[in-house]
Amino acid sequence: MNDESELLRRYADERAEAAFAEIVRRHIGLVYHAALRQTGDASLAEEVTQGVFTDLARKAGELAGRASIAGWLYTSTRFAATKARRGEQRRRAREQEVFAMQITAIDGVEDGAARTDWEK
């Protein structure tokens, strides 16, 4: 069993925070920069990074037998970044739709007021 496997096993079995902190210290750069390349947004990359390490903590027992977790972290980062990017695109589309609806509603009110004045 290698050092990373041992650290993960210690975290999974004993909830040794220092072991998990060491794993994070070793891999945070990889995860953050991969997320940043995927999202193009620093704050979104930070959210993705946090989510990936949260997943790692939750799945530590399953992953403890791996020789290296770098591949798992990178793949998880890609999936999480893609999901976050899609969510961000949906949020922006909804905001644009609401804005367009507000403009249409304002125009409709103004047109209605103008017609009422003209019809009098």
C-alpha positions as CSV (number, residue, x, y, z in Angstrom):
1,M,0.0,0.0,0.0
2,N,1.5,3.4,-0.9
3,D,1.5,6.6,1.1
4,E,-1.6,8.1,-0.6
5,S,-3.6,4.9,-0.1
6,E,-2.5,4.9,3.6
7,L,-3.6,8.5,4.0
8,L,-7.0,7.8,2.5
9,R,-7.4,4.6,4.6
10,R,-6.5,6.6,7.8
11,Y,-9.1,9.2,6.9
12,A,-11.8,6.6,6.0
13,D,-11.2,4.5,9.1
14,E,-10.2,7.0,11.7
15,R,-11.4,10.3,10.3
16,A,-7.9,11.5,10.7
17,E,-8.2,15.1,9.5
18,A,-4.5,15.6,9.2
19,A,-4.3,12.7,6.7
20,F,-7.1,14.2,4.5
21,A,-5.5,17.7,4.8
22,E,-2.2,16.2,3.4
23,I,-4.1,14.7,0.4
24,V,-5.7,18.0,-0.2
25,R,-2.4,19.8,0.0
26,R,-0.8,17.5,-2.5
27,H,-3.6,17.7,-5.1
28,I,-5.4,21.0,-4.7
29,G,-3.3,22.6,-7.5
30,L,-4.1,19.8,-9.9
31,V,-7.8,20.0,-9.1
32,Y,-8.1,23.8,-9.1
33,H,-6.2,24.4,-12.3
34,A,-8.1,21.6,-14.1
35,A,-11.3,23.2,-13.0
36,L,-10.2,26.6,-14.0
37,R,-9.2,25.4,-17.5
38,Q,-12.6,23.8,-17.8
39,T,-14.7,26.6,-16.5
40,G,-12.7,29.7,-17.3
41,D,-14.0,31.3,-14.1
42,A,-12.0,31.4,-10.9
43,S,-14.9,31.4,-8.5
44,L,-16.6,28.6,-10.3
45,A,-13.3,26.7,-10.3
46,E,-13.1,27.1,-6.5
47,E,-16.6,25.7,-6.1
48,V,-15.7,22.7,-8.3
49,T,-12.5,22.2,-6.3
50,Q,-14.5,22.2,-3.0
51,G,-17.0,19.8,-4.5
52,V,-14.4,17.3,-5.7
53,F,-12.7,17.2,-2.4
54,T,-16.1,16.8,-0.7
55,D,-16.7,13.8,-2.9
56,L,-13.3,12.4,-2.1
57,A,-14.0,12.6,1.6
58,R,-17.3,10.9,1.1
59,K,-15.8,8.1,-1.1
60,A,-12.5,7.7,0.8
61,G,-13.2,4.2,1.9
62,E,-13.9,3.1,-1.7
63,L,-10.8,4.8,-3.1
64,A,-8.3,3.8,-0.4
65,G,-7.1,0.8,-2.3
66,R,-6.0,2.8,-5.4
67,A,-2.3,3.2,-6.1
68,S,-2.9,6.9,-7.0
69,I,-6.0,9.1,-6.7
70,A,-4.7,11.7,-9.2
71,G,-6.6,10.1,-12.1
72,W,-9.8,9.9,-10.1
73,L,-9.4,13.5,-9.0
74,Y,-8.8,14.7,-12.5
75,T,-11.8,12.8,-14.0
76,S,-14.1,14.0,-11.1
77,T,-12.9,17.5,-11.7
78,R,-13.8,17.3,-15.4
79,F,-17.3,15.9,-14.7
80,A,-17.9,18.5,-11.9
81,A,-16.7,21.4,-14.1
82,T,-18.8,20.4,-17.0
83,K,-21.9,20.1,-14.7
84,A,-21.1,23.5,-13.1
85,R,-20.6,25.1,-16.5
86,R,-23.9,23.8,-17.7
87,G,-25.6,25.0,-14.6
88,E,-24.1,28.5,-15.0
89,Q,-25.2,28.6,-18.7
90,R,-28.8,27.6,-17.6
91,R,-28.8,30.3,-14.9
92,R,-27.7,33.0,-17.3
93,A,-30.3,31.9,-19.9
94,R,-33.1,32.1,-17.2
95,E,-31.9,35.5,-16.2
96,Q,-31.9,36.7,-19.8
97,E,-35.4,35.3,-20.2
98,V,-36.7,37.0,-17.1
99,F,-35.1,40.3,-18.3
100,A,-36.7,40.0,-21.7
101,M,-40.1,39.2,-20.1
102,Q,-39.8,42.3,-17.9
103,I,-39.0,44.5,-20.9
104,T,-41.9,43.1,-22.7
105,A,-44.2,43.6,-19.7
106,I,-43.0,47.2,-19.4
107,D,-43.5,47.9,-23.1
108,G,-47.0,46.3,-22.9
109,V,-48.0,48.6,-20.0
110,E,-46.7,51.7,-21.8
111,D,-48.5,50.7,-25.0
112,G,-51.7,50.0,-23.1
113,A,-51.5,53.4,-21.4
114,A,-50.8,55.1,-24.8
115,R,-53.8,53.3,-26.4
116,T,-56.0,54.3,-23.6
117,D,-55.0,57.9,-23.9
118,W,-55.4,57.9,-27.7
119,E,-58.8,56.2,-27.5
120,K,-60.2,58.9,-25.2
